[in-house]
Amino acid sequence: MGVSLFLILISIFSLSVLVIYKVTYHRKKFTNMTGMMIAMSIGMSVGLTVGVIVGIVISDNFFIATILGMAAGFLVGFLTGLPVSIIAVLDGMLSGIMGGMMGAMLGEMITVEYRDAIVKIMIFLFLSTLLILLHLIQKEVSNKEATFYNHPLFIIILYSFIFILLNQLDPIFSDIEAPNEQNHIEHH
C-alpha cells in the first residue's frame, strides 16, 4: 500500500470518527430528520469511497470487494444513526450498504488508466459531503452559521492543499503502467 492510499484511508476513518463523535455528543439537539440525513449522507459517502478503493485493490475478487465496501458503509451509517433514533440507524445502514455496492462496482469496472482519477474525485466528493455535514451539525447545535466551514476562502485553500498533496505524493495505485507504454509494448 502506497503512502497516498494510506493517507486517504486514514483520512476517511478519522473524519468519519469525527462526525460520529459530534453526532453522539450533540444527540439530544438533533431532530429525527436531521439524524437520518446525517447518517444517510455519511454512510453513503464512506460506502462509495471505500467501495471504489476496495474494488480497485481487490479487482480479482468482486465478491470480497463488495462485502468490504458494504461493511464499511454499513458500520459508519449504523454508528452515526445509533445515538439519534432507530429510523436513523436503518437509514444509515441501508444507505451505507447501497453505497458500498455501487462503489465496489465502479472500482471493478473502471479502466486502469482512470483509477487514480476516480479515487481523487471520490475523495473530493467525500470531503464536500463532510463539510456540508459539519456545517449542518454546527447549525443544528448552535443555531448560527459556522464561521470557517462555509467561508469560500477556507474551502478553496483546503481543496487546493489536498489537490497539491495528492499530486505531489506517489500514485495511489503504483502498479499501473501508463496507457502509452502499454500501446508501445503491444505494437512490438
MODELLER restraints for C-alpha pairs under 7 A, 6 or more apart:
rsr = mdl.restraints
at = mdl.atoms
rsr.add(forms.Gaussian(group=physical.xy_distance, feature=features.Distance(at['CA:2:A'], at['CA:172:A']), mean=6.35, stdev=0.5))
rsr.add(forms.Gaussian(group=physical.xy_distance, feature=features.Distance(at['CA:4:A'], at['CA:166:A']), mean=6.80, stdev=0.5))
rsr.add(forms.Gaussian(group=physical.xy_distance, feature=features.Distance(at['CA:4:A'], at['CA:169:A']), mean=6.18, stdev=0.5))
rsr.add(forms.Gaussian(group=physical.xy_distance, feature=features.Distance(at['CA:4:A'], at['CA:170:A']), mean=6.45, stdev=0.5))
rsr.add(forms.Gaussian(group=physical.xy_distance, feature=features.Distance(at['CA:4:A'], at['CA:171:A']), mean=6.91, stdev=0.5))
rsr.add(forms.Gaussian(group=physical.xy_distance, feature=features.Distance(at['CA:4:A'], at['CA:172:A']), mean=5.25, stdev=0.5))
rsr.add(forms.Gaussian(group=physical.xy_distance, feature=features.Distance(at['CA:5:A'], at['CA:172:A']), mean=5.32, stdev=0.5))
rsr.add(forms.Gaussian(group=physical.xy_distance, feature=features.Distance(at['CA:20:A'], at['CA:79:A']), mean=6.68, stdev=0.5))
rsr.add(forms.Gaussian(group=physical.xy_distance, feature=features.Distance(at['CA:20:A'], at['CA:80:A']), mean=4.99, stdev=0.5))
rsr.add(forms.Gaussian(group=physical.xy_distance, feature=features.Distance(at['CA:23:A'], at['CA:80:A']), mean=6.66, stdev=0.5))
rsr.add(forms.Gaussian(group=physical.xy_distance, feature=features.Distance(at['CA:24:A'], at['CA:83:A']), mean=5.52, stdev=0.5))
rsr.add(forms.Gaussian(group=physical.xy_distance, feature=features.Distance(at['CA:26:A'], at['CA:141:A']), mean=6.93, stdev=0.5))
rsr.add(forms.Gaussian(group=physical.xy_distance, feature=features.Distance(at['CA:27:A'], at['CA:83:A']), mean=5.95, stdev=0.5))
rsr.add(forms.Gaussian(group=physical.xy_distance, feature=features.Distance(at['CA:27:A'], at['CA:84:A']), mean=5.70, stdev=0.5))
rsr.add(forms.Gaussian(group=physical.xy_distance, feature=features.Distance(at['CA:29:A'], at['CA:140:A']), mean=6.95, stdev=0.5))
rsr.add(forms.Gaussian(group=physical.xy_distance, feature=features.Distance(at['CA:29:A'], at['CA:141:A']), mean=6.09, stdev=0.5))
rsr.add(forms.Gaussian(group=physical.xy_distance, feature=features.Distance(at['CA:30:A'], at['CA:140:A']), mean=6.71, stdev=0.5))
rsr.add(forms.Gaussian(group=physical.xy_distance, feature=features.Distance(at['CA:32:A'], at['CA:84:A']), mean=6.74, stdev=0.5))
rsr.add(forms.Gaussian(group=physical.xy_distance, feature=features.Distance(at['CA:32:A'], at['CA:85:A']), mean=6.64, stdev=0.5))
rsr.add(forms.Gaussian(group=physical.xy_distance, feature=features.Distance(at['CA:32:A'], at['CA:88:A']), mean=6.90, stdev=0.5))
rsr.add(forms.Gaussian(group=physical.xy_distance, feature=features.Distance(at['CA:35:A'], at['CA:81:A']), mean=6.35, stdev=0.5))
rsr.add(forms.Gaussian(group=physical.xy_distance, feature=features.Distance(at['CA:35:A'], at['CA:84:A']), mean=5.78, stdev=0.5))
rsr.add(forms.Gaussian(group=physical.xy_distance, feature=features.Distance(at['CA:35:A'], at['CA:88:A']), mean=5.75, stdev=0.5))
rsr.add(forms.Gaussian(group=physical.xy_distance, feature=features.Distance(at['CA:36:A'], at['CA:81:A']), mean=6.70, stdev=0.5))
rsr.add(forms.Gaussian(group=physical.xy_distance, feature=features.Distance(at['CA:36:A'], at['CA:87:A']), mean=6.80, stdev=0.5))
rsr.add(forms.Gaussian(group=physical.xy_distance, feature=features.Distance(at['CA:36:A'], at['CA:88:A']), mean=4.10, stdev=0.5))
rsr.add(forms.Gaussian(group=physical.xy_distance, feature=features.Distance(at['CA:36:A'], at['CA:91:A']), mean=6.08, stdev=0.5))
rsr.add(forms.Gaussian(group=physical.xy_distance, feature=features.Distance(at['CA:36:A'], at['CA:92:A']), mean=6.90, stdev=0.5))
rsr.add(forms.Gaussian(group=physical.xy_distance, feature=features.Distance(at['CA:38:A'], at['CA:133:A']), mean=6.48, stdev=0.5))
rsr.add(forms.Gaussian(group=physical.xy_distance, feature=features.Distance(at['CA:39:A'], at['CA:77:A']), mean=5.06, stdev=0.5))
rsr.add(forms.Gaussian(group=physical.xy_distance, feature=features.Distance(at['CA:39:A'], at['CA:80:A']), mean=5.17, stdev=0.5))
rsr.add(forms.Gaussian(group=physical.xy_distance, feature=features.Distance(at['CA:39:A'], at['CA:81:A']), mean=5.09, stdev=0.5))
rsr.add(forms.Gaussian(group=physical.xy_distance, feature=features.Distance(at['CA:39:A'], at['CA:88:A']), mean=6.14, stdev=0.5))
rsr.add(forms.Gaussian(group=physical.xy_distance, feature=features.Distance(at['CA:39:A'], at['CA:91:A']), mean=6.77, stdev=0.5))
rsr.add(forms.Gaussian(group=physical.xy_distance, feature=features.Distance(at['CA:39:A'], at['CA:92:A']), mean=4.43, stdev=0.5))
rsr.add(forms.Gaussian(group=physical.xy_distance, feature=features.Distance(at['CA:40:A'], at['CA:77:A']), mean=6.34, stdev=0.5))
rsr.add(forms.Gaussian(group=physical.xy_distance, feature=features.Distance(at['CA:40:A'], at['CA:91:A']), mean=5.60, stdev=0.5))
rsr.add(forms.Gaussian(group=physical.xy_distance, feature=features.Distance(at['CA:40:A'], at['CA:92:A']), mean=4.24, stdev=0.5))
rsr.add(forms.Gaussian(group=physical.xy_distance, feature=features.Distance(at['CA:40:A'], at['CA:95:A']), mean=5.45, stdev=0.5))
rsr.add(forms.Gaussian(group=physical.xy_distance, feature=features.Distance(at['CA:42:A'], at['CA:77:A']), mean=6.40, stdev=0.5))
rsr.add(forms.Gaussian(group=physical.xy_distance, feature=features.Distance(at['CA:43:A'], at['CA:73:A']), mean=4.77, stdev=0.5))
rsr.add(forms.Gaussian(group=physical.xy_distance, feature=features.Distance(at['CA:43:A'], at['CA:74:A']), mean=6.52, stdev=0.5))
rsr.add(forms.Gaussian(group=physical.xy_distance, feature=features.Distance(at['CA:43:A'], at['CA:76:A']), mean=5.42, stdev=0.5))
rsr.add(forms.Gaussian(group=physical.xy_distance, feature=features.Distance(at['CA:43:A'], at['CA:77:A']), mean=4.06, stdev=0.5))
rsr.add(forms.Gaussian(group=physical.xy_distance, feature=features.Distance(at['CA:43:A'], at['CA:92:A']), mean=5.41, stdev=0.5))
rsr.add(forms.Gaussian(group=physical.xy_distance, feature=features.Distance(at['CA:43:A'], at['CA:93:A']), mean=6.86, stdev=0.5))
rsr.add(forms.Gaussian(group=physical.xy_distance, feature=features.Distance(at['CA:43:A'], at['CA:95:A']), mean=5.81, stdev=0.5))
rsr.add(forms.Gaussian(group=physical.xy_distance, feature=features.Distance(at['CA:43:A'], at['CA:96:A']), mean=4.15, stdev=0.5))
rsr.add(forms.Gaussian(group=physical.xy_distance, feature=features.Distance(at['CA:44:A'], at['CA:73:A']), mean=6.20, stdev=0.5))
rsr.add(forms.Gaussian(group=physical.xy_distance, feature=features.Distance(at['CA:44:A'], at['CA:95:A']), mean=5.06, stdev=0.5))
rsr.add(forms.Gaussian(group=physical.xy_distance, feature=features.Distance(at['CA:44:A'], at['CA:96:A']), mean=4.56, stdev=0.5))
rsr.add(forms.Gaussian(group=physical.xy_distance, feature=features.Distance(at['CA:44:A'], at['CA:99:A']), mean=4.68, stdev=0.5))
rsr.add(forms.Gaussian(group=physical.xy_distance, feature=features.Distance(at['CA:45:A'], at['CA:99:A']), mean=6.91, stdev=0.5))
rsr.add(forms.Gaussian(group=physical.xy_distance, feature=features.Distance(at['CA:45:A'], at['CA:126:A']), mean=5.57, stdev=0.5))
rsr.add(forms.Gaussian(group=physical.xy_distance, feature=features.Distance(at['CA:46:A'], at['CA:72:A']), mean=6.82, stdev=0.5))
rsr.add(forms.Gaussian(group=physical.xy_distance, feature=features.Distance(at['CA:46:A'], at['CA:73:A']), mean=5.39, stdev=0.5))
rsr.add(forms.Gaussian(group=physical.xy_distance, feature=features.Distance(at['CA:47:A'], at['CA:69:A']), mean=5.58, stdev=0.5))
rsr.add(forms.Gaussian(group=physical.xy_distance, feature=features.Distance(at['CA:47:A'], at['CA:70:A']), mean=6.16, stdev=0.5))
rsr.add(forms.Gaussian(group=physical.xy_distance, feature=features.Distance(at['CA:47:A'], at['CA:72:A']), mean=5.80, stdev=0.5))
rsr.add(forms.Gaussian(group=physical.xy_distance, feature=features.Distance(at['CA:47:A'], at['CA:73:A']), mean=3.82, stdev=0.5))
rsr.add(forms.Gaussian(group=physical.xy_distance, feature=features.Distance(at['CA:47:A'], at['CA:96:A']), mean=5.12, stdev=0.5))
rsr.add(forms.Gaussian(group=physical.xy_distance, feature=features.Distance(at['CA:47:A'], at['CA:97:A']), mean=6.79, stdev=0.5))
rsr.add(forms.Gaussian(group=physical.xy_distance, feature=features.Distance(at['CA:47:A'], at['CA:99:A']), mean=4.47, stdev=0.5))
rsr.add(forms.Gaussian(group=physical.xy_distance, feature=features.Distance(at['CA:47:A'], at['CA:100:A']), mean=3.93, stdev=0.5))
rsr.add(forms.Gaussian(group=physical.xy_distance, feature=features.Distance(at['CA:47:A'], at['CA:103:A']), mean=6.68, stdev=0.5))
rsr.add(forms.Gaussian(group=physical.xy_distance, feature=features.Distance(at['CA:48:A'], at['CA:99:A']), mean=4.54, stdev=0.5))
rsr.add(forms.Gaussian(group=physical.xy_distance, feature=features.Distance(at['CA:48:A'], at['CA:100:A']), mean=5.14, stdev=0.5))
rsr.add(forms.Gaussian(group=physical.xy_distance, feature=features.Distance(at['CA:48:A'], at['CA:102:A']), mean=6.41, stdev=0.5))
rsr.add(forms.Gaussian(group=physical.xy_distance, feature=features.Distance(at['CA:48:A'], at['CA:103:A']), mean=4.23, stdev=0.5))
rsr.add(forms.Gaussian(group=physical.xy_distance, feature=features.Distance(at['CA:49:A'], at['CA:103:A']), mean=6.37, stdev=0.5))
rsr.add(forms.Gaussian(group=physical.xy_distance, feature=features.Distance(at['CA:49:A'], at['CA:122:A']), mean=5.64, stdev=0.5))
rsr.add(forms.Gaussian(group=physical.xy_distance, feature=features.Distance(at['CA:49:A'], at['CA:123:A']), mean=6.80, stdev=0.5))
rsr.add(forms.Gaussian(group=physical.xy_distance, feature=features.Distance(at['CA:50:A'], at['CA:69:A']), mean=5.66, stdev=0.5))
rsr.add(forms.Gaussian(group=physical.xy_distance, feature=features.Distance(at['CA:50:A'], at['CA:72:A']), mean=6.93, stdev=0.5))
rsr.add(forms.Gaussian(group=physical.xy_distance, feature=features.Distance(at['CA:51:A'], at['CA:65:A']), mean=6.97, stdev=0.5))
rsr.add(forms.Gaussian(group=physical.xy_distance, feature=features.Distance(at['CA:51:A'], at['CA:66:A']), mean=6.84, stdev=0.5))
rsr.add(forms.Gaussian(group=physical.xy_distance, feature=features.Distance(at['CA:51:A'], at['CA:69:A']), mean=3.99, stdev=0.5))
rsr.add(forms.Gaussian(group=physical.xy_distance, feature=features.Distance(at['CA:51:A'], at['CA:100:A']), mean=4.77, stdev=0.5))
rsr.add(forms.Gaussian(group=physical.xy_distance, feature=features.Distance(at['CA:51:A'], at['CA:101:A']), mean=6.76, stdev=0.5))
rsr.add(forms.Gaussian(group=physical.xy_distance, feature=features.Distance(at['CA:51:A'], at['CA:103:A']), mean=4.10, stdev=0.5))
rsr.add(forms.Gaussian(group=physical.xy_distance, feature=features.Distance(at['CA:51:A'], at['CA:104:A']), mean=4.26, stdev=0.5))
rsr.add(forms.Gaussian(group=physical.xy_distance, feature=features.Distance(at['CA:51:A'], at['CA:107:A']), mean=6.97, stdev=0.5))
rsr.add(forms.Gaussian(group=physical.xy_distance, feature=features.Distance(at['CA:52:A'], at['CA:103:A']), mean=4.35, stdev=0.5))
rsr.add(forms.Gaussian(group=physical.xy_distance, feature=features.Distance(at['CA:52:A'], at['CA:104:A']), mean=4.97, stdev=0.5))
rsr.add(forms.Gaussian(group=physical.xy_distance, feature=features.Distance(at['CA:52:A'], at['CA:106:A']), mean=5.99, stdev=0.5))
rsr.add(forms.Gaussian(group=physical.xy_distance, feature=features.Distance(at['CA:52:A'], at['CA:107:A']), mean=4.18, stdev=0.5))
rsr.add(forms.Gaussian(group=physical.xy_distance, feature=features.Distance(at['CA:52:A'], at['CA:119:A']), mean=6.99, stdev=0.5))
rsr.add(forms.Gaussian(group=physical.xy_distance, feature=features.Distance(at['CA:53:A'], at['CA:107:A']), mean=6.42, stdev=0.5))
rsr.add(forms.Gaussian(group=physical.xy_distance, feature=features.Distance(at['CA:53:A'], at['CA:119:A']), mean=6.79, stdev=0.5))
rsr.add(forms.Gaussian(group=physical.xy_distance, feature=features.Distance(at['CA:54:A'], at['CA:65:A']), mean=5.39, stdev=0.5))
rsr.add(forms.Gaussian(group=physical.xy_distance, feature=features.Distance(at['CA:54:A'], at['CA:69:A']), mean=6.64, stdev=0.5))
rsr.add(forms.Gaussian(group=physical.xy_distance, feature=features.Distance(at['CA:54:A'], at['CA:104:A']), mean=6.56, stdev=0.5))
rsr.add(forms.Gaussian(group=physical.xy_distance, feature=features.Distance(at['CA:55:A'], at['CA:62:A']), mean=6.85, stdev=0.5))
rsr.add(forms.Gaussian(group=physical.xy_distance, feature=features.Distance(at['CA:55:A'], at['CA:65:A']), mean=5.08, stdev=0.5))
rsr.add(forms.Gaussian(group=physical.xy_distance, feature=features.Distance(at['CA:55:A'], at['CA:104:A']), mean=4.40, stdev=0.5))
rsr.add(forms.Gaussian(group=physical.xy_distance, feature=features.Distance(at['CA:55:A'], at['CA:105:A']), mean=6.77, stdev=0.5))
rsr.add(forms.Gaussian(group=physical.xy_distance, feature=features.Distance(at['CA:55:A'], at['CA:107:A']), mean=4.27, stdev=0.5))
rsr.add(forms.Gaussian(group=physical.xy_distance, feature=features.Distance(at['CA:55:A'], at['CA:108:A']), mean=4.92, stdev=0.5))
rsr.add(forms.Gaussian(group=physical.xy_distance, feature=features.Distance(at['CA:56:A'], at['CA:107:A']), mean=4.79, stdev=0.5))
rsr.add(forms.Gaussian(group=physical.xy_distance, feature=features.Distance(at['CA:56:A'], at['CA:108:A']), mean=5.71, stdev=0.5))
rsr.add(forms.Gaussian(group=physical.xy_distance, feature=features.Distance(at['CA:58:A'], at['CA:65:A']), mean=5.93, stdev=0.5))
rsr.add(forms.Gaussian(group=physical.xy_distance, feature=features.Distance(at['CA:59:A'], at['CA:108:A']), mean=5.54, stdev=0.5))
rsr.add(forms.Gaussian(group=physical.xy_distance, feature=features.Distance(at['CA:65:A'], at['CA:104:A']), mean=5.94, stdev=0.5))
rsr.add(forms.Gaussian(group=physical.xy_distance, feature=features.Distance(at['CA:66:A'], at['CA:100:A']), mean=6.54, stdev=0.5))
rsr.add(forms.Gaussian(group=physical.xy_distance, feature=features.Distance(at['CA:66:A'], at['CA:101:A']), mean=5.43, stdev=0.5))
rsr.add(forms.Gaussian(group=physical.xy_distance, feature=features.Distance(at['CA:66:A'], at['CA:104:A']), mean=5.20, stdev=0.5))
rsr.add(forms.Gaussian(group=physical.xy_distance, feature=features.Distance(at['CA:69:A'], at['CA:100:A']), mean=4.04, stdev=0.5))
rsr.add(forms.Gaussian(group=physical.xy_distance, feature=features.Distance(at['CA:69:A'], at['CA:101:A']), mean=6.37, stdev=0.5))
rsr.add(forms.Gaussian(group=physical.xy_distance, feature=features.Distance(at['CA:69:A'], at['CA:104:A']), mean=6.21, stdev=0.5))
rsr.add(forms.Gaussian(group=physical.xy_distance, feature=features.Distance(at['CA:70:A'], at['CA:96:A']), mean=6.34, stdev=0.5))
rsr.add(forms.Gaussian(group=physical.xy_distance, feature=features.Distance(at['CA:70:A'], at['CA:97:A']), mean=4.41, stdev=0.5))
rsr.add(forms.Gaussian(group=physical.xy_distance, feature=features.Distance(at['CA:70:A'], at['CA:100:A']), mean=4.01, stdev=0.5))
rsr.add(forms.Gaussian(group=physical.xy_distance, feature=features.Distance(at['CA:70:A'], at['CA:101:A']), mean=5.81, stdev=0.5))
rsr.add(forms.Gaussian(group=physical.xy_distance, feature=features.Distance(at['CA:71:A'], at['CA:97:A']), mean=6.96, stdev=0.5))
rsr.add(forms.Gaussian(group=physical.xy_distance, feature=features.Distance(at['CA:73:A'], at['CA:96:A']), mean=3.62, stdev=0.5))
rsr.add(forms.Gaussian(group=physical.xy_distance, feature=features.Distance(at['CA:73:A'], at['CA:97:A']), mean=5.64, stdev=0.5))
rsr.add(forms.Gaussian(group=physical.xy_distance, feature=features.Distance(at['CA:73:A'], at['CA:99:A']), mean=6.62, stdev=0.5))
rsr.add(forms.Gaussian(group=physical.xy_distance, feature=features.Distance(at['CA:73:A'], at['CA:100:A']), mean=5.73, stdev=0.5))
rsr.add(forms.Gaussian(group=physical.xy_distance, feature=features.Distance(at['CA:74:A'], at['CA:93:A']), mean=4.54, stdev=0.5))
rsr.add(forms.Gaussian(group=physical.xy_distance, feature=features.Distance(at['CA:74:A'], at['CA:94:A']), mean=6.94, stdev=0.5))
rsr.add(forms.Gaussian(group=physical.xy_distance, feature=features.Distance(at['CA:74:A'], at['CA:96:A']), mean=4.54, stdev=0.5))
rsr.add(forms.Gaussian(group=physical.xy_distance, feature=features.Distance(at['CA:74:A'], at['CA:97:A']), mean=5.29, stdev=0.5))
rsr.add(forms.Gaussian(group=physical.xy_distance, feature=features.Distance(at['CA:77:A'], at['CA:89:A']), mean=6.73, stdev=0.5))
rsr.add(forms.Gaussian(group=physical.xy_distance, feature=features.Distance(at['CA:77:A'], at['CA:92:A']), mean=3.79, stdev=0.5))
rsr.add(forms.Gaussian(group=physical.xy_distance, feature=features.Distance(at['CA:77:A'], at['CA:93:A']), mean=4.84, stdev=0.5))
rsr.add(forms.Gaussian(group=physical.xy_distance, feature=features.Distance(at['CA:77:A'], at['CA:96:A']), mean=5.69, stdev=0.5))
rsr.add(forms.Gaussian(group=physical.xy_distance, feature=features.Distance(at['CA:78:A'], at['CA:89:A']), mean=5.00, stdev=0.5))
rsr.add(forms.Gaussian(group=physical.xy_distance, feature=features.Distance(at['CA:78:A'], at['CA:92:A']), mean=5.57, stdev=0.5))
rsr.add(forms.Gaussian(group=physical.xy_distance, feature=features.Distance(at['CA:78:A'], at['CA:93:A']), mean=5.11, stdev=0.5))
rsr.add(forms.Gaussian(group=physical.xy_distance, feature=features.Distance(at['CA:81:A'], at['CA:88:A']), mean=4.49, stdev=0.5))
rsr.add(forms.Gaussian(group=physical.xy_distance, feature=features.Distance(at['CA:81:A'], at['CA:89:A']), mean=4.13, stdev=0.5))
rsr.add(forms.Gaussian(group=physical.xy_distance, feature=features.Distance(at['CA:81:A'], at['CA:92:A']), mean=6.05, stdev=0.5))
rsr.add(forms.Gaussian(group=physical.xy_distance, feature=features.Distance(at['CA:82:A'], at['CA:88:A']), mean=7.00, stdev=0.5))
rsr.add(forms.Gaussian(group=physical.xy_distance, feature=features.Distance(at['CA:82:A'], at['CA:89:A']), mean=5.32, stdev=0.5))
rsr.add(forms.Gaussian(group=physical.xy_distance, feature=features.Distance(at['CA:112:A'], at['CA:176:A']), mean=6.78, stdev=0.5))
rsr.add(forms.Gaussian(group=physical.xy_distance, feature=features.Distance(at['CA:113:A'], at['CA:178:A']), mean=6.77, stdev=0.5))
rsr.add(forms.Gaussian(group=physical.xy_distance, feature=features.Distance(at['CA:113:A'], at['CA:179:A']), mean=6.40, stdev=0.5))
rsr.add(forms.Gaussian(group=physical.xy_distance, feature=features.Distance(at['CA:116:A'], at['CA:171:A']), mean=6.99, stdev=0.5))
rsr.add(forms.Gaussian(group=physical.xy_distance, feature=features.Distance(at['CA:116:A'], at['CA:172:A']), mean=5.86, stdev=0.5))
rsr.add(forms.Gaussian(group=physical.xy_distance, feature=features.Distance(at['CA:116:A'], at['CA:173:A']), mean=6.66, stdev=0.5))
rsr.add(forms.Gaussian(group=physical.xy_distance, feature=features.Distance(at['CA:131:A'], at['CA:149:A']), mean=6.49, stdev=0.5))
rsr.add(forms.Gaussian(group=physical.xy_distance, feature=features.Distance(at['CA:135:A'], at['CA:146:A']), mean=6.09, stdev=0.5))
rsr.add(forms.Gaussian(group=physical.xy_distance, feature=features.Distance(at['CA:135:A'], at['CA:149:A']), mean=6.15, stdev=0.5))
rsr.add(forms.Gaussian(group=physical.xy_distance, feature=features.Distance(at['CA:138:A'], at['CA:145:A']), mean=6.98, stdev=0.5))
rsr.add(forms.Gaussian(group=physical.xy_distance, feature=features.Distance(at['CA:138:A'], at['CA:146:A']), mean=5.98, stdev=0.5))
rsr.add(forms.Gaussian(group=physical.xy_distance, feature=features.Distance(at['CA:139:A'], at['CA:145:A']), mean=5.54, stdev=0.5))
rsr.add(forms.Gaussian(group=physical.xy_distance, feature=features.Distance(at['CA:139:A'], at['CA:146:A']), mean=6.77, stdev=0.5))
rsr.add(forms.Gaussian(group=physical.xy_distance, feature=features.Distance(at['CA:148:A'], at['CA:154:A']), mean=6.38, stdev=0.5))
